[in-house]
């Protein structure tokens, strides 16, 4: 189970001044249900094979479909010493619901 301090909710992300969001879902998932707002798409398998894609001096929020895969990826990066990575609670559906209301 992921450390709760490594997770962040949508309202907290929206209050952040500078944040990098990475959608780690597959291309098929992204095509079926796009993530609203500014973000990058780097599938989880590629991201874990290219850890240099995460900049340790930049707050990075990982987003998946429900928060499970982003939690696993966040835990992996945290164990590598990258403390600026967080998992979005609830994933893409929760993000899109709140994002489109604001």
Secondary structure, DSSP 8 states (H G I E B T S, - for coil): ---GGGEE-HHHHHH-SS-EEEE-S-HHHHHHS---SS-EE--HHHHHH-GGGS-TTS-EEEE-SSSHHHHHHHHHHHHTT-TTEEEETTHHHHHHHHHHH-
